[in-house]
Amino acid sequence: PFADCDRKGAKIMFENCRAKISMEELIGTKEEKSENSYEGIILMYDPKTECIYLNLEETDLSKISLDVSYRCTVFLGEEAEECVGRVRERFLGKSGNILILQIENGFYKININ
């Protein structure tokens, strides 16, 4: 299922990779931390702005808080990488529910087995 996940050159681009986001940290809000996670396909990763453009599957965008840090797990076949970021934008676009995640701490590899 991850055969289309694209890794170009030295920079990891993540296009067409599956990803999952889940709440990491609440920021200045009385909202309770949710254990929900949301999955989708990465449309694009922009290394200059350090933003991930994610097409979320079957998600009500209003459930995704703008006052929360999210952990994003990107699945790369047998491997995965994670980052933490904040939602910069969320909107309904031509290809579905779009979320733009601004990465705050770079990527690091994790063990998914």
C-alpha positions as CSV (number, residue, x, y, z in Angstrom):
1,P,0.0,0.0,0.0
2,F,3.0,2.3,0.3
3,A,4.5,1.6,-3.0
4,D,3.7,5.1,-4.3
5,C,5.4,6.8,-1.4
6,D,8.0,9.1,-3.0
7,R,11.6,9.6,-1.7
8,K,13.5,11.9,-4.0
9,G,17.3,12.4,-3.6
10,A,18.6,13.3,-0.2
11,K,15.5,15.2,0.8
12,I,12.5,13.1,1.9
13,M,9.5,14.4,0.0
14,F,6.7,12.2,1.3
15,E,4.3,12.7,-1.6
16,N,1.5,10.0,-1.6
17,C,2.7,8.6,1.7
18,R,0.1,7.7,4.4
19,A,0.2,9.8,7.5
20,K,-1.6,9.9,10.8
21,I,-1.9,12.9,13.2
22,S,-2.8,12.9,16.9
23,M,-2.8,15.5,19.6
24,E,0.5,16.0,21.3
25,E,0.1,19.1,23.5
26,L,-2.6,21.6,24.3
27,I,-1.5,25.2,24.1
28,G,-3.3,27.8,26.2
29,T,-6.7,26.2,26.1
30,K,-9.1,24.4,28.5
31,E,-9.9,21.9,25.8
32,E,-9.4,18.3,26.9
33,K,-6.7,16.2,25.1
34,S,-8.3,13.9,22.6
35,E,-7.0,10.4,22.0
36,N,-8.4,10.5,18.4
37,S,-6.1,10.2,15.5
38,Y,-6.8,11.3,11.9
39,E,-5.4,9.6,8.8
40,G,-4.8,10.8,5.3
41,I,-2.4,11.0,2.3
42,I,0.3,13.6,2.0
43,L,-0.2,15.7,-1.1
44,M,3.0,17.6,-0.7
45,Y,5.9,18.4,1.7
46,D,7.5,21.8,1.3
47,P,11.0,21.7,2.8
48,K,11.4,25.5,2.5
49,T,8.4,26.3,4.7
50,E,8.6,23.0,6.5
51,C,4.9,22.4,5.9
52,I,3.1,19.1,5.2
53,Y,-0.1,19.3,3.0
54,L,-2.3,16.5,4.1
55,N,-5.5,15.2,2.5
56,L,-7.5,13.9,5.5
57,E,-9.9,10.9,5.0
58,E,-13.4,11.2,6.3
59,T,-12.7,13.9,8.9
60,D,-14.8,16.8,10.1
61,L,-12.2,19.5,10.0
62,S,-13.8,21.4,12.9
63,K,-12.7,18.5,15.2
64,I,-9.1,19.5,14.5
65,S,-8.0,22.2,16.9
66,L,-5.8,25.1,15.9
67,D,-4.6,25.5,19.5
68,V,-2.9,22.1,19.7
69,S,0.5,20.6,18.7
70,Y,0.0,17.4,16.7
71,R,2.3,14.4,16.3
72,C,2.4,13.4,12.6
73,T,3.6,9.9,11.7
74,V,4.5,9.4,8.1
75,F,4.6,5.7,7.0
76,L,7.3,4.8,4.5
77,G,6.8,1.1,3.8
78,E,8.6,-0.8,6.6
79,E,9.8,2.5,8.2
80,A,8.1,5.6,9.6
81,E,9.2,9.1,10.5
82,E,7.6,11.5,13.0
83,C,7.5,15.2,13.6
84,V,5.5,17.6,15.8
85,G,3.8,20.6,14.4
86,R,0.9,23.0,14.5
87,V,-2.0,23.4,12.2
88,R,-1.4,26.4,10.0
89,E,-4.6,26.0,7.9
90,R,-7.5,23.6,7.4
91,F,-10.0,23.9,4.6
92,L,-12.2,22.0,2.1
93,G,-10.4,21.9,-1.2
94,K,-10.9,20.3,-4.6
95,S,-9.3,17.1,-3.4
96,G,-11.0,16.9,-0.1
97,N,-10.3,18.0,3.5
98,I,-6.9,19.7,3.5
99,L,-4.7,20.3,6.5
100,I,-1.5,22.3,6.4
101,L,0.8,21.3,9.3
102,Q,3.7,23.6,10.2
103,I,6.6,21.4,11.4
104,E,8.2,22.6,14.6
105,N,11.0,20.1,15.4
106,G,12.1,18.3,12.2
107,F,11.7,14.6,11.4
108,Y,13.0,11.6,13.3
109,K,12.8,7.9,12.5
110,I,10.7,5.6,14.6
111,N,10.3,1.8,14.8
112,I,6.9,0.6,13.7
113,N,7.4,-3.1,14.1
